[in-house]
C-alpha cells in the first residue's frame, strides 16, 4: 500500500502524528492528514519539511 507515517518535528523533539496517512494537505499553514478510514488530524502552524517516498515518511516542522 501507499500509506506514510506523518511525523512532527518541534522544539520538544519528533512525535508521530499519524502512522498510516493516505493524504496530506497544506492549507496555508494548517496541515491535514487523512487515513484510509477517513479520520483526519490537523496540525496548525506547521509546514511540510520533507517527503521521503522511499521510507513512506512525511516530516512536518513547526517554527
PyMOL Python script that loads the backbone (N, CA, C, O; Angstrom):
from pymol import cmd

cmd.read_pdbstr("""\
ATOM      1  N   UNK A   1       0.838  -1.175   0.000  1.00  0.00           N
ATOM      2  CA  UNK A   1       0.000   0.000   0.000  1.00  0.00           C
ATOM      3  C   UNK A   1       0.887   1.243   0.000  1.00  0.00           C
ATOM      4  O   UNK A   1       2.114   1.151   0.019  1.00  0.00           O
ATOM      5  N   UNK A   2       0.249   2.384  -0.022  1.00  0.00           N
ATOM      6  CA  UNK A   2       0.982   3.645  -0.141  1.00  0.00           C
ATOM      7  C   UNK A   2       0.800   4.561   1.062  1.00  0.00           C
ATOM      8  O   UNK A   2       0.858   5.782   0.921  1.00  0.00           O
ATOM      9  N   UNK A   3       0.583   3.995   2.228  1.00  0.00           N
ATOM     10  CA  UNK A   3       0.445   4.818   3.419  1.00  0.00           C
ATOM     11  C   UNK A   3       1.808   5.341   3.854  1.00  0.00           C
ATOM     12  O   UNK A   3       2.842   4.719   3.609  1.00  0.00           O
ATOM     13  N   UNK A   4       1.783   6.491   4.500  1.00  0.00           N
ATOM     14  CA  UNK A   4       3.008   7.085   5.019  1.00  0.00           C
ATOM     15  C   UNK A   4       2.821   7.480   6.475  1.00  0.00           C
ATOM     16  O   UNK A   4       1.716   7.803   6.909  1.00  0.00           O
ATOM     17  N   UNK A   5       3.909   7.447   7.213  1.00  0.00           N
ATOM     18  CA  UNK A   5       3.911   7.921   8.591  1.00  0.00           C
ATOM     19  C   UNK A   5       4.137   9.427   8.570  1.00  0.00           C
ATOM     20  O   UNK A   5       5.053   9.915   7.908  1.00  0.00           O
ATOM     21  N   UNK A   6       3.301  10.158   9.296  1.00  0.00           N
ATOM     22  CA  UNK A   6       3.456  11.608   9.390  1.00  0.00           C
ATOM     23  C   UNK A   6       4.038  11.925  10.759  1.00  0.00           C
ATOM     24  O   UNK A   6       3.476  11.557  11.791  1.00  0.00           O
ATOM     25  N   UNK A   7       5.178  12.618  10.749  1.00  0.00           N
ATOM     26  CA  UNK A   7       5.890  12.982  11.973  1.00  0.00           C
ATOM     27  C   UNK A   7       5.941  14.497  12.100  1.00  0.00           C
ATOM     28  O   UNK A   7       5.960  15.206  11.094  1.00  0.00           O
ATOM     29  N   UNK A   8       5.962  14.995  13.329  1.00  0.00           N
ATOM     30  CA  UNK A   8       6.069  16.429  13.584  1.00  0.00           C
ATOM     31  C   UNK A   8       7.339  16.703  14.370  1.00  0.00           C
ATOM     32  O   UNK A   8       7.550  16.154  15.451  1.00  0.00           O
ATOM     33  N   UNK A   9       8.191  17.574  13.800  1.00  0.00           N
ATOM     34  CA  UNK A   9       9.420  17.994  14.470  1.00  0.00           C
ATOM     35  C   UNK A   9       9.172  19.361  15.104  1.00  0.00           C
ATOM     36  O   UNK A   9       8.788  20.312  14.424  1.00  0.00           O
ATOM     37  N   UNK A  10       9.399  19.444  16.414  1.00  0.00           N
ATOM     38  CA  UNK A  10       9.222  20.704  17.138  1.00  0.00           C
ATOM     39  C   UNK A  10      10.379  20.866  18.119  1.00  0.00           C
ATOM     40  O   UNK A  10      11.307  20.057  18.131  1.00  0.00           O
ATOM     41  N   UNK A  11      10.323  21.892  18.927  1.00  0.00           N
ATOM     42  CA  UNK A  11      11.380  22.134  19.918  1.00  0.00           C
ATOM     43  C   UNK A  11      11.481  20.994  20.922  1.00  0.00           C
ATOM     44  O   UNK A  11      12.547  20.759  21.490  1.00  0.00           O
ATOM     45  N   UNK A  12      10.372  20.280  21.145  1.00  0.00           N
ATOM     46  CA  UNK A  12      10.352  19.161  22.096  1.00  0.00           C
ATOM     47  C   UNK A  12      10.900  17.867  21.501  1.00  0.00           C
ATOM     48  O   UNK A  12      11.148  16.911  22.236  1.00  0.00           O
ATOM     49  N   UNK A  13      11.091  17.818  20.187  1.00  0.00           N
ATOM     50  CA  UNK A  13      11.581  16.610  19.524  1.00  0.00           C
ATOM     51  C   UNK A  13      10.667  16.205  18.382  1.00  0.00           C
ATOM     52  O   UNK A  13       9.941  17.034  17.835  1.00  0.00           O
ATOM     53  N   UNK A  14      10.704  14.922  18.020  1.00  0.00           N
ATOM     54  CA  UNK A  14       9.893  14.403  16.919  1.00  0.00           C
ATOM     55  C   UNK A  14       8.820  13.486  17.488  1.00  0.00           C
ATOM     56  O   UNK A  14       9.107  12.591  18.283  1.00  0.00           O
ATOM     57  N   UNK A  15       7.572  13.725  17.067  1.00  0.00           N
ATOM     58  CA  UNK A  15       6.459  12.895  17.529  1.00  0.00           C
ATOM     59  C   UNK A  15       5.645  12.414  16.332  1.00  0.00           C
ATOM     60  O   UNK A  15       5.605  13.069  15.290  1.00  0.00           O
ATOM     61  N   UNK A  16       5.003  11.270  16.495  1.00  0.00           N
ATOM     62  CA  UNK A  16       4.175  10.700  15.441  1.00  0.00           C
ATOM     63  C   UNK A  16       2.797  11.350  15.466  1.00  0.00           C
ATOM     64  O   UNK A  16       2.154  11.415  16.514  1.00  0.00           O
ATOM     65  N   UNK A  17       2.349  11.826  14.322  1.00  0.00           N
ATOM     66  CA  UNK A  17       1.033  12.449  14.191  1.00  0.00           C
ATOM     67  C   UNK A  17       0.018  11.435  13.678  1.00  0.00           C
ATOM     68  O   UNK A  17      -1.090  11.335  14.206  1.00  0.00           O
ATOM     69  N   UNK A  18       0.402  10.678  12.640  1.00  0.00           N
ATOM     70  CA  UNK A  18      -0.477   9.661  12.074  1.00  0.00           C
ATOM     71  C   UNK A  18       0.403   8.562  11.472  1.00  0.00           C
ATOM     72  O   UNK A  18       1.246   8.850  10.622  1.00  0.00           O
ATOM     73  N   UNK A  19       0.221   7.310  11.898  1.00  0.00           N
ATOM     74  CA  UNK A  19       1.098   6.237  11.427  1.00  0.00           C
ATOM     75  C   UNK A  19       0.821   5.763  10.002  1.00  0.00           C
ATOM     76  O   UNK A  19       1.730   5.254   9.347  1.00  0.00           O
ATOM     77  N   UNK A  20      -0.403   5.913   9.504  1.00  0.00           N
ATOM     78  CA  UNK A  20      -0.732   5.393   8.171  1.00  0.00           C
ATOM     79  C   UNK A  20      -1.613   6.375   7.408  1.00  0.00           C
ATOM     80  O   UNK A  20      -2.790   6.105   7.168  1.00  0.00           O
ATOM     81  N   UNK A  21      -1.039   7.514   7.030  1.00  0.00           N
ATOM     82  CA  UNK A  21      -1.788   8.532   6.293  1.00  0.00           C
ATOM     83  C   UNK A  21      -1.820   8.186   4.809  1.00  0.00           C
ATOM     84  O   UNK A  21      -0.837   7.698   4.251  1.00  0.00           O
ATOM     85  N   UNK A  22      -2.972   8.449   4.176  1.00  0.00           N
ATOM     86  CA  UNK A  22      -3.070   8.262   2.724  1.00  0.00           C
ATOM     87  C   UNK A  22      -3.089   9.605   1.998  1.00  0.00           C
ATOM     88  O   UNK A  22      -2.918   9.656   0.780  1.00  0.00           O
ATOM     89  N   UNK A  23      -3.299  10.698   2.747  1.00  0.00           N
ATOM     90  CA  UNK A  23      -3.304  12.030   2.147  1.00  0.00           C
ATOM     91  C   UNK A  23      -2.813  13.049   3.164  1.00  0.00           C
ATOM     92  O   UNK A  23      -3.080  12.941   4.361  1.00  0.00           O
ATOM     93  N   UNK A  24      -2.085  14.045   2.654  1.00  0.00           N
ATOM     94  CA  UNK A  24      -1.608  15.150   3.486  1.00  0.00           C
ATOM     95  C   UNK A  24      -1.842  16.428   2.684  1.00  0.00           C
ATOM     96  O   UNK A  24      -1.361  16.559   1.559  1.00  0.00           O
ATOM     97  N   UNK A  25      -2.587  17.375   3.271  1.00  0.00           N
ATOM     98  CA  UNK A  25      -2.896  18.636   2.601  1.00  0.00           C
ATOM     99  C   UNK A  25      -2.347  19.803   3.413  1.00  0.00           C
ATOM    100  O   UNK A  25      -2.399  19.804   4.643  1.00  0.00           O
ATOM    101  N   UNK A  26      -1.820  20.798   2.695  1.00  0.00           N
ATOM    102  CA  UNK A  26      -1.345  22.033   3.323  1.00  0.00           C
ATOM    103  C   UNK A  26      -2.295  23.153   2.923  1.00  0.00           C
ATOM    104  O   UNK A  26      -2.334  23.559   1.761  1.00  0.00           O
ATOM    105  N   UNK A  27      -3.050  23.644   3.878  1.00  0.00           N
ATOM    106  CA  UNK A  27      -3.992  24.733   3.642  1.00  0.00           C
ATOM    107  C   UNK A  27      -3.480  26.004   4.309  1.00  0.00           C
ATOM    108  O   UNK A  27      -4.088  26.512   5.251  1.00  0.00           O
ATOM    109  N   UNK A  28      -2.362  26.506   3.814  1.00  0.00           N
ATOM    110  CA  UNK A  28      -1.811  27.755   4.331  1.00  0.00           C
ATOM    111  C   UNK A  28      -1.363  27.706   5.773  1.00  0.00           C
ATOM    112  O   UNK A  28      -1.729  28.575   6.564  1.00  0.00           O
ATOM    113  N   UNK A  29      -0.586  26.715   6.126  1.00  0.00           N
ATOM    114  CA  UNK A  29      -0.074  26.589   7.492  1.00  0.00           C
ATOM    115  C   UNK A  29      -0.888  25.672   8.379  1.00  0.00           C
ATOM    116  O   UNK A  29      -0.519  25.424   9.527  1.00  0.00           O
ATOM    117  N   UNK A  30      -1.994  25.166   7.854  1.00  0.00           N
ATOM    118  CA  UNK A  30      -2.770  24.145   8.559  1.00  0.00           C
ATOM    119  C   UNK A  30      -2.625  22.856   7.762  1.00  0.00           C
ATOM    120  O   UNK A  30      -3.114  22.757   6.637  1.00  0.00           O
ATOM    121  N   UNK A  31      -1.954  21.872   8.347  1.00  0.00           N
ATOM    122  CA  UNK A  31      -1.724  20.591   7.686  1.00  0.00           C
ATOM    123  C   UNK A  31      -2.825  19.627   8.111  1.00  0.00           C
ATOM    124  O   UNK A  31      -3.095  19.472   9.302  1.00  0.00           O
ATOM    125  N   UNK A  32      -3.458  18.982   7.139  1.00  0.00           N
ATOM    126  CA  UNK A  32      -4.494  17.993   7.415  1.00  0.00           C
ATOM    127  C   UNK A  32      -4.019  16.642   6.909  1.00  0.00           C
ATOM    128  O   UNK A  32      -3.662  16.499   5.739  1.00  0.00           O
ATOM    129  N   UNK A  33      -4.017  15.649   7.797  1.00  0.00           N
ATOM    130  CA  UNK A  33      -3.634  14.279   7.456  1.00  0.00           C
ATOM    131  C   UNK A  33      -4.893  13.417   7.511  1.00  0.00           C
ATOM    132  O   UNK A  33      -5.714  13.561   8.417  1.00  0.00           O
ATOM    133  N   UNK A  34      -5.037  12.520   6.534  1.00  0.00           N
ATOM    134  CA  UNK A  34      -6.217  11.662   6.452  1.00  0.00           C
ATOM    135  C   UNK A  34      -5.761  10.214   6.343  1.00  0.00           C
ATOM    136  O   UNK A  34      -4.844   9.901   5.583  1.00  0.00           O
ATOM    137  N   UNK A  35      -6.411   9.320   7.112  1.00  0.00           N
ATOM    138  CA  UNK A  35      -6.079   7.896   6.998  1.00  0.00           C
ATOM    139  C   UNK A  35      -7.106   7.186   6.115  1.00  0.00           C
ATOM    140  O   UNK A  35      -8.047   7.815   5.632  1.00  0.00           O
ATOM    141  N   UNK A  36      -6.932   5.897   5.904  1.00  0.00           N
ATOM    142  CA  UNK A  36      -7.764   5.132   4.979  1.00  0.00           C
ATOM    143  C   UNK A  36      -9.226   5.043   5.426  1.00  0.00           C
ATOM    144  O   UNK A  36     -10.111   4.791   4.609  1.00  0.00           O
ATOM    145  N   UNK A  37      -9.477   5.248   6.720  1.00  0.00           N
ATOM    146  CA  UNK A  37     -10.845   5.226   7.236  1.00  0.00           C
ATOM    147  C   UNK A  37     -11.495   6.609   7.218  1.00  0.00           C
ATOM    148  O   UNK A  37     -12.638   6.766   7.648  1.00  0.00           O
ATOM    149  N   UNK A  38     -10.767   7.606   6.721  1.00  0.00           N
ATOM    150  CA  UNK A  38     -11.306   8.956   6.631  1.00  0.00           C
ATOM    151  C   UNK A  38     -11.103   9.805   7.868  1.00  0.00           C
ATOM    152  O   UNK A  38     -11.565  10.945   7.922  1.00  0.00           O
ATOM    153  N   UNK A  39     -10.419   9.265   8.863  1.00  0.00           N
ATOM    154  CA  UNK A  39     -10.133  10.051  10.073  1.00  0.00           C
ATOM    155  C   UNK A  39      -9.119  11.136   9.735  1.00  0.00           C
ATOM    156  O   UNK A  39      -8.155  10.898   9.006  1.00  0.00           O
ATOM    157  N   UNK A  40      -9.348  12.320  10.272  1.00  0.00           N
ATOM    158  CA  UNK A  40      -8.472  13.454   9.996  1.00  0.00           C
ATOM    159  C   UNK A  40      -7.790  13.952  11.264  1.00  0.00           C
ATOM    160  O   UNK A  40      -8.373  13.955  12.348  1.00  0.00           O
ATOM    161  N   UNK A  41      -6.544  14.370  11.097  1.00  0.00           N
ATOM    162  CA  UNK A  41      -5.788  15.034  12.157  1.00  0.00           C
ATOM    163  C   UNK A  41      -5.262  16.327  11.548  1.00  0.00           C
ATOM    164  O   UNK A  41      -4.664  16.309  10.472  1.00  0.00           O
ATOM    165  N   UNK A  42      -5.483  17.449  12.230  1.00  0.00           N
ATOM    166  CA  UNK A  42      -4.970  18.721  11.733  1.00  0.00           C
ATOM    167  C   UNK A  42      -3.874  19.233  12.654  1.00  0.00           C
ATOM    168  O   UNK A  42      -3.921  19.053  13.870  1.00  0.00           O
ATOM    169  N   UNK A  43      -2.890  19.874  12.044  1.00  0.00           N
ATOM    170  CA  UNK A  43      -1.770  20.464  12.778  1.00  0.00           C
ATOM    171  C   UNK A  43      -1.677  21.921  12.342  1.00  0.00           C
ATOM    172  O   UNK A  43      -1.369  22.209  11.185  1.00  0.00           O
ATOM    173  N   UNK A  44      -1.941  22.830  13.258  1.00  0.00           N
ATOM    174  CA  UNK A  44      -1.918  24.257  12.962  1.00  0.00           C
ATOM    175  C   UNK A  44      -0.508  24.811  13.150  1.00  0.00           C
ATOM    176  O   UNK A  44       0.204  24.416  14.074  1.00  0.00           O
ATOM    177  N   UNK A  45      -0.116  25.714  12.280  1.00  0.00           N
ATOM    178  CA  UNK A  45       1.181  26.371  12.408  1.00  0.00           C
ATOM    179  C   UNK A  45       2.351  25.507  11.997  1.00  0.00           C
ATOM    180  O   UNK A  45       3.463  25.697  12.491  1.00  0.00           O
ATOM    181  N   UNK A  46       2.124  24.559  11.101  1.00  0.00           N
ATOM    182  CA  UNK A  46       3.196  23.660  10.654  1.00  0.00           C
ATOM    183  C   UNK A  46       3.396  23.800   9.147  1.00  0.00           C
ATOM    184  O   UNK A  46       2.570  24.377   8.440  1.00  0.00           O
ATOM    185  N   UNK A  47       4.499  23.261   8.686  1.00  0.00           N
ATOM    186  CA  UNK A  47       4.783  23.213   7.247  1.00  0.00           C
ATOM    187  C   UNK A  47       5.365  21.851   6.915  1.00  0.00           C
ATOM    188  O   UNK A  47       5.870  21.156   7.796  1.00  0.00           O
ATOM    189  N   UNK A  48       5.295  21.471   5.660  1.00  0.00           N
ATOM    190  CA  UNK A  48       5.892  20.212   5.224  1.00  0.00           C
ATOM    191  C   UNK A  48       7.384  20.457   5.030  1.00  0.00           C
ATOM    192  O   UNK A  48       7.780  21.248   4.173  1.00  0.00           O
ATOM    193  N   UNK A  49       8.208  19.782   5.822  1.00  0.00           N
ATOM    194  CA  UNK A  49       9.657  19.962   5.762  1.00  0.00           C
ATOM    195  C   UNK A  49      10.306  18.959   4.816  1.00  0.00           C
ATOM    196  O   UNK A  49      11.273  19.287   4.130  1.00  0.00           O
ATOM    197  N   UNK A  50       9.775  17.734   4.778  1.00  0.00           N
ATOM    198  CA  UNK A  50      10.391  16.679   3.959  1.00  0.00           C
ATOM    199  C   UNK A  50       9.356  15.613   3.629  1.00  0.00           C
ATOM    200  O   UNK A  50       8.531  15.244   4.464  1.00  0.00           O
ATOM    201  N   UNK A  51       9.418  15.126   2.396  1.00  0.00           N
ATOM    202  CA  UNK A  51       8.617  13.976   1.980  1.00  0.00           C
ATOM    203  C   UNK A  51       9.592  12.918   1.486  1.00  0.00           C
ATOM    204  O   UNK A  51      10.297  13.135   0.500  1.00  0.00           O
ATOM    205  N   UNK A  52       9.637  11.787   2.156  1.00  0.00           N
ATOM    206  CA  UNK A  52      10.532  10.687   1.800  1.00  0.00           C
ATOM    207  C   UNK A  52       9.677   9.536   1.275  1.00  0.00           C
ATOM    208  O   UNK A  52       9.130   8.759   2.057  1.00  0.00           O
ATOM    209  N   UNK A  53       9.564   9.430  -0.040  1.00  0.00           N
ATOM    210  CA  UNK A  53       8.706   8.411  -0.646  1.00  0.00           C
ATOM    211  C   UNK A  53       9.269   7.006  -0.470  1.00  0.00           C
ATOM    212  O   UNK A  53       8.504   6.046  -0.368  1.00  0.00           O
ATOM    213  N   UNK A  54      10.573   6.871  -0.433  1.00  0.00           N
ATOM    214  CA  UNK A  54      11.186   5.556  -0.259  1.00  0.00           C
ATOM    215  C   UNK A  54      10.879   4.978   1.121  1.00  0.00           C
ATOM    216  O   UNK A  54      10.600   3.786   1.248  1.00  0.00           O
ATOM    217  N   UNK A  55      10.929   5.814   2.146  1.00  0.00           N
ATOM    218  CA  UNK A  55      10.671   5.365   3.522  1.00  0.00           C
ATOM    219  C   UNK A  55       9.220   5.569   3.955  1.00  0.00           C
ATOM    220  O   UNK A  55       8.869   5.275   5.097  1.00  0.00           O
ATOM    221  N   UNK A  56       8.380   6.070   3.054  1.00  0.00           N
ATOM    222  CA  UNK A  56       6.956   6.313   3.355  1.00  0.00           C
ATOM    223  C   UNK A  56       6.818   7.197   4.592  1.00  0.00           C
ATOM    224  O   UNK A  56       6.152   6.840   5.564  1.00  0.00           O
ATOM    225  N   UNK A  57       7.472   8.368   4.526  1.00  0.00           N
ATOM    226  CA  UNK A  57       7.520   9.257   5.684  1.00  0.00           C
ATOM    227  C   UNK A  57       7.320  10.705   5.246  1.00  0.00           C
ATOM    228  O   UNK A  57       7.912  11.155   4.265  1.00  0.00           O
ATOM    229  N   UNK A  58       6.480  11.427   5.982  1.00  0.00           N
ATOM    230  CA  UNK A  58       6.285  12.861   5.775  1.00  0.00           C
ATOM    231  C   UNK A  58       6.677  13.549   7.077  1.00  0.00           C
ATOM    232  O   UNK A  58       6.133  13.245   8.139  1.00  0.00           O
ATOM    233  N   UNK A  59       7.618  14.472   6.986  1.00  0.00           N
ATOM    234  CA  UNK A  59       8.091  15.192   8.166  1.00  0.00           C
ATOM    235  C   UNK A  59       7.537  16.610   8.135  1.00  0.00           C
ATOM    236  O   UNK A  59       7.782  17.364   7.193  1.00  0.00           O
ATOM    237  N   UNK A  60       6.790  16.961   9.174  1.00  0.00           N
ATOM    238  CA  UNK A  60       6.281  18.316   9.342  1.00  0.00           C
ATOM    239  C   UNK A  60       7.191  19.052  10.309  1.00  0.00           C
ATOM    240  O   UNK A  60       7.854  18.440  11.147  1.00  0.00           O
ATOM    241  N   UNK A  61       7.215  20.370  10.183  1.00  0.00           N
ATOM    242  CA  UNK A  61       8.042  21.183  11.070  1.00  0.00           C
ATOM    243  C   UNK A  61       7.201  22.329  11.604  1.00  0.00           C
ATOM    244  O   UNK A  61       6.420  22.937  10.873  1.00  0.00           O
ATOM    245  N   UNK A  62       7.367  22.611  12.865  1.00  0.00           N
ATOM    246  CA  UNK A  62       6.683  23.741  13.489  1.00  0.00           C
ATOM    247  C   UNK A  62       7.754  24.744  13.895  1.00  0.00           C
ATOM    248  O   UNK A  62       8.698  24.403  14.608  1.00  0.00           O
ATOM    249  N   UNK A  63       7.604  25.967  13.441  1.00  0.00           N
ATOM    250  CA  UNK A  63       8.604  27.012  13.708  1.00  0.00           C
ATOM    251  C   UNK A  63       8.604  27.439  15.150  1.00  0.00           C
ATOM    252  O   UNK A  63       9.385  28.308  15.536  1.00  0.00           O
TER     253      UNK A  63
END
""", "prot")
cmd.dss("prot")
cmd.show_as("cartoon", "prot")
cmd.util.cbc("prot")
cmd.orient("prot")
